[in-house]
């Protein structure tokens, strides 16, 4: 305390006690008051923080709201440079910053620690939670199948826990786990997706719950059910023939994955929104590619990150779809478009059971969802089909025999119809076997809306739940010799219930199942009857974006049959 003037530079609180207006404190007063403040910092604040942390551990929503507030404060001060300096000394701000950083660190560590231990003595599923904040997200996304198999083999239980995108996740295993998840919608669980997905799809079917989801699903299913799709089969065949004439015929090598994405997206654009111009489809496809790559990333509001780019792409896509919608409204009012022309017209003109109509936002979000499915899900499945058929000539030959029989029963220019699709039994069995051994969608998510017990373990409210095809598709209990590729597994009654789940199950089963089946069979009919192929790179890497994608576009050598049907 000898150099009172120099101390002001180093400790503002200490200095303010030493140098005050109107005189100085005695040395004894300074020491006693510093002791009092240290006591408060040592016990009072720490006890308060302890209670706050306890509440955050027990109430995830409380934790999330605090984290949002602290995050907003930090971002605001960082990016604007506006803080509390005008009213507080710089040293006090430095102390506050240290406390905030320490508090956030404690929140994250406490959240992570509590997730790894039983809450209130209850028996949680076995598992590990990984690193604070990110958990085991990288392992889960990087090799989902390997991650799931490793955990199920290690714990040998019907459910295990992990941490995905900063939240505790319970993974349900086996047919019993699938049945539980599919059968308890709106009872103990509801559908959920990571915040990154919800922010992009908004009010679409995959992100809504309860009555809203039932209403939307009923409207979509009325358009996508088999009976309604029958009249579109010829249109699908017409799109496929034009696609092959333009992009395949006369070419010794094509990048099949890129071409299949172009085909399925063209078909989706045509069926769902009557977007026919090739340039227009290419513009939208480029935006979808950016959106999909950042779909399952951490929701960081940082320019340049994959999810930041994905959100910008989604905004641009919705803007373009809204333009299509406004033009369609005018065309419908002037009688230039039919209410049954496509899904867009159908959603704009069809009322639900209560006589209400979808809002413009709901229409755009659901069209976006179905175009996404058409852009990536079906093309990724066809990618895996072509890889398997290139390696399995006996399977290819059986499909060729079936498709030639169908082609020979028709005139050369006669288009496919619904009856032809129904005749493609072996082809569809082969596609199902591909989806069994190489599922494109490994599973989806739910959220516990109440505490419940399953298989002897406690699942807390607000935990995220996950069902996985990887826990049944390659299990000998359900599929003898699971490594063997055998389309005959799907003859007759097929696999046991809840074991083959490439499209999910229950009230959340994919509404576009029949559309996907039809578009893939139409494509394979036009491909197989005209070409045999071999892979340019037999060991080409398939990586997740988040769906399977060919690293080099799956280039293939085309060998046309002598007789085009």
VENQUIZI-V262245 format. One record per residue. N is the residue number from 1. RES is the residue in one letter. SS is DSSP state (~ for helix, > for strand, _ for the rest). Layout:
BEGIN
N_RES_SS ; N_RES_SS
END
This chain:
BEGIN
1_X__ ; 2_X__ ; 3_X__ ; 4_X_~ ; 5_X_~ ; 6_X_~ ; 7_X_~ ; 8_X__ ; 9_X__ ; 10_X__ ; 11_X__ ; 12_X_~ ; 13_X_~ ; 14_X_~ ; 15_X_~ ; 16_X_~ ; 17_X_~ ; 18_X_~ ; 19_X__ ; 20_X_> ; 21_X__ ; 22_X__ ; 23_X_> ; 24_X__ ; 25_X__ ; 26_X__ ; 27_X_~ ; 28_X_~ ; 29_X_~ ; 30_X_~ ; 31_X_~ ; 32_X_~ ; 33_X_~ ; 34_X_~ ; 35_X_~ ; 36_X_~ ; 37_X_~ ; 38_X_~ ; 39_X_~ ; 40_X_~ ; 41_X_~ ; 42_X_~ ; 43_X_~ ; 44_X_~ ; 45_X_~ ; 46_X_~ ; 47_X_~ ; 48_X_~ ; 49_X_~ ; 50_X_~ ; 51_X_~ ; 52_X_~ ; 53_X_~ ; 54_X_~ ; 55_X_~ ; 56_X_~ ; 57_X_~ ; 58_X_~ ; 59_X__ ; 60_X_~ ; 61_X_~ ; 62_X_~ ; 63_X_~ ; 64_X_~ ; 65_X_~ ; 66_X_~ ; 67_X_~ ; 68_X_~ ; 69_X_~ ; 70_X_~ ; 71_X_~ ; 72_X_~ ; 73_X_~ ; 74_X_~ ; 75_X_~ ; 76_X_~ ; 77_X_~ ; 78_X_~ ; 79_X_~ ; 80_X_~ ; 81_X__ ; 82_X__ ; 83_X__ ; 84_X__ ; 85_X__ ; 86_X__ ; 87_X__ ; 88_X__ ; 89_X__ ; 90_X_~ ; 91_X_~ ; 92_X_~ ; 93_X_~ ; 94_X_~ ; 95_X_~ ; 96_X_~ ; 97_X_~ ; 98_X_~ ; 99_X_~ ; 100_X_~ ; 101_X_~ ; 102_X_~ ; 103_X_~ ; 104_X_~ ; 105_X_~ ; 106_X_~ ; 107_X_~ ; 108_X_~ ; 109_X_~ ; 110_X_~ ; 111_X_~ ; 112_X_~ ; 113_X_~ ; 114_X_~ ; 115_X_~ ; 116_X__ ; 117_X__ ; 118_X__ ; 119_X__ ; 120_X__ ; 121_X__ ; 122_X__ ; 123_X__ ; 124_X__ ; 125_X__ ; 126_X__ ; 127_X_> ; 128_X__ ; 129_X__ ; 130_X__ ; 131_X_> ; 132_X__ ; 133_X__ ; 134_X__ ; 135_X_> ; 136_X__ ; 137_X_~ ; 138_X_~ ; 139_X_~ ; 140_X_~ ; 141_X_~ ; 142_X_~ ; 143_X__ ; 144_X_~ ; 145_X_~ ; 146_X_~ ; 147_X_~ ; 148_X_~ ; 149_X_~ ; 150_X_~ ; 151_X_~ ; 152_X_~ ; 153_X_~ ; 154_X_~ ; 155_X_~ ; 156_X__ ; 157_X__ ; 158_X__ ; 159_X_> ; 160_X_> ; 161_X_> ; 162_X_> ; 163_X_> ; 164_X_> ; 165_X__ ; 166_X__ ; 167_X_> ; 168_X_> ; 169_X_> ; 170_X_> ; 171_X_> ; 172_X_> ; 173_X__ ; 174_X_~ ; 175_X_~ ; 176_X_~ ; 177_X_~ ; 178_X_~ ; 179_X_~ ; 180_X_~ ; 181_X_~ ; 182_X_~ ; 183_X_~ ; 184_X__ ; 185_X_> ; 186_X__ ; 187_X__ ; 188_X__ ; 189_X_> ; 190_X_> ; 191_X_> ; 192_X__ ; 193_X__ ; 194_X__ ; 195_X_~ ; 196_X_~ ; 197_X_~ ; 198_X_~ ; 199_X_~ ; 200_X_~ ; 201_X_~ ; 202_X__ ; 203_X__ ; 204_X__ ; 205_X_~ ; 206_X_~ ; 207_X_~ ; 208_X__ ; 209_X__ ; 210_X_~ ; 211_X_~ ; 212_X_~ ; 213_X_~ ; 214_X_~ ; 215_X_~ ; 216_X_~ ; 217_X_~ ; 218_X_~ ; 219_X_~ ; 220_X_~ ; 221_X_~ ; 222_X_~ ; 223_X_~ ; 224_X_~ ; 225_X__ ; 226_X_~ ; 227_X_~ ; 228_X_~ ; 229_X_~ ; 230_X_~ ; 231_X_~ ; 232_X_~ ; 233_X_~ ; 234_X_~ ; 235_X_~ ; 236_X_~ ; 237_X_~ ; 238_X_~ ; 239_X_~ ; 240_X_~ ; 241_X_~ ; 242_X_~ ; 243_X_~ ; 244_X_~ ; 245_X_~ ; 246_X_~ ; 247_X_~ ; 248_X__ ; 249_X__ ; 250_X__ ; 251_X__ ; 252_X__ ; 253_X_> ; 254_X_> ; 255_X_> ; 256_X_~ ; 257_X_~ ; 258_X_~ ; 259_X_~ ; 260_X_~ ; 261_X_~ ; 262_X_~ ; 263_X_~ ; 264_X_~ ; 265_X_~ ; 266_X_~ ; 267_X_~ ; 268_X_~ ; 269_X_~ ; 270_X_~ ; 271_X_~ ; 272_X_~ ; 273_X_~ ; 274_X__ ; 275_X__ ; 276_X__ ; 277_X__ ; 278_X_~ ; 279_X_~ ; 280_X_~ ; 281_X_~ ; 282_X_~ ; 283_X_~ ; 284_X_~ ; 285_X_~ ; 286_X_~ ; 287_X_~ ; 288_X_~ ; 289_X_~ ; 290_X_~ ; 291_X_~ ; 292_X_~ ; 293_X_~ ; 294_X__ ; 295_X__ ; 296_X__ ; 297_X__ ; 298_X__ ; 299_X__ ; 300_X__ ; 301_X__ ; 302_X__ ; 303_X__ ; 304_X__ ; 305_X__ ; 306_X_~ ; 307_X_~ ; 308_X_~ ; 309_X_~ ; 310_X_~ ; 311_X_~ ; 312_X_~ ; 313_X_~ ; 314_X_~ ; 315_X_~ ; 316_X_~ ; 317_X_~ ; 318_X_~ ; 319_X_~ ; 320_X_~ ; 321_X_~ ; 322_X_~ ; 323_X_~ ; 324_X_~ ; 325_X_~ ; 326_X_~ ; 327_X_~ ; 328_X_~ ; 329_X_~ ; 330_X_~ ; 331_X_~ ; 332_X_~ ; 333_X_~ ; 334_X__ ; 335_X__ ; 336_X__ ; 337_X__ ; 338_X__ ; 339_X__ ; 340_X__ ; 341_X__ ; 342_X__ ; 343_X_~ ; 344_X_~ ; 345_X_~ ; 346_X_~ ; 347_X_~ ; 348_X_~ ; 349_X_~ ; 350_X__ ; 351_X__ ; 352_X__ ; 353_X__ ; 354_X__ ; 355_X__ ; 356_X__ ; 357_X__ ; 358_X__ ; 359_X__ ; 360_X_~ ; 361_X_~ ; 362_X_~ ; 363_X_~ ; 364_X_~ ; 365_X_~ ; 366_X_~ ; 367_X_~ ; 368_X_~ ; 369_X_~ ; 370_X_~ ; 371_X_~ ; 372_X_~ ; 373_X_~ ; 374_X_~ ; 375_X_~ ; 376_X_~ ; 377_X_~ ; 378_X_~ ; 379_X_~ ; 380_X_~ ; 381_X_~ ; 382_X_~ ; 383_X_~ ; 384_X_~ ; 385_X_~ ; 386_X_~ ; 387_X_~ ; 388_X_~ ; 389_X_~ ; 390_X_~ ; 391_X_~ ; 392_X__ ; 393_X_~ ; 394_X_~ ; 395_X_~ ; 396_X_~ ; 397_X_~ ; 398_X_~ ; 399_X_~ ; 400_X_~ ; 401_X_~ ; 402_X_~ ; 403_X_~ ; 404_X_~ ; 405_X_~ ; 406_X_~ ; 407_X_~ ; 408_X_~ ; 409_X__ ; 410_X__ ; 411_X__ ; 412_X__ ; 413_X__ ; 414_X__ ; 415_X__ ; 416_X__ ; 417_X__ ; 418_X_~ ; 419_X_~ ; 420_X_~ ; 421_X_~ ; 422_X_~ ; 423_X_~ ; 424_X__ ; 425_X_~ ; 426_X_~ ; 427_X_~ ; 428_X_~ ; 429_X_~ ; 430_X_~ ; 431_X_~ ; 432_X_~ ; 433_X_~ ; 434_X_~ ; 435_X_~ ; 436_X_~ ; 437_X_~ ; 438_X__ ; 439_X__ ; 440_X__ ; 441_X__ ; 442_X__ ; 443_X__ ; 444_X__ ; 445_X_> ; 446_X_> ; 447_X_> ; 448_X_> ; 449_X__ ; 450_X__ ; 451_X__ ; 452_X_> ; 453_X_> ; 454_X_> ; 455_X__ ; 456_X__ ; 457_X_> ; 458_X_> ; 459_X_> ; 460_X__ ; 461_X__ ; 462_X__ ; 463_X__ ; 464_X_> ; 465_X_> ; 466_X_> ; 467_X_> ; 468_X__ ; 469_X_~ ; 470_X_~ ; 471_X_~ ; 472_X__ ; 473_X__ ; 474_X__ ; 475_X__ ; 476_X__ ; 477_X__ ; 478_X__ ; 479_X__ ; 480_X__ ; 481_X__ ; 482_X__ ; 483_X__ ; 484_X__ ; 485_X__ ; 486_X__ ; 487_X_~ ; 488_X_~ ; 489_X_~ ; 490_X_~ ; 491_X__ ; 492_X__ ; 493_X__ ; 494_X__ ; 495_X__ ; 496_X__ ; 497_X__ ; 498_X__ ; 499_X__ ; 500_X__ ; 501_X__ ; 502_X__ ; 503_X__ ; 504_X__ ; 505_X__ ; 506_X_~ ; 507_X_~ ; 508_X_~ ; 509_X__ ; 510_X__ ; 511_X__ ; 512_X__ ; 513_X_~ ; 514_X_~ ; 515_X_~ ; 516_X_~ ; 517_X_~ ; 518_X_~ ; 519_X_~ ; 520_X_~ ; 521_X_~ ; 522_X_~ ; 523_X_~ ; 524_X_~ ; 525_X_~ ; 526_X_~ ; 527_X_~ ; 528_X_~ ; 529_X__ ; 530_X__ ; 531_X_> ; 532_X_> ; 533_X_> ; 534_X_> ; 535_X_> ; 536_X__ ; 537_X__ ; 538_X__ ; 539_X__ ; 540_X__ ; 541_X__ ; 542_X_> ; 543_X_> ; 544_X_> ; 545_X__ ; 546_X__ ; 547_X__ ; 548_X_> ; 549_X_> ; 550_X_> ; 551_X__ ; 552_X__ ; 553_X__ ; 554_X__ ; 555_X_> ; 556_X_> ; 557_X_> ; 558_X_> ; 559_X_> ; 560_X_> ; 561_X__ ; 562_X__ ; 563_X__ ; 564_X__ ; 565_X__
END
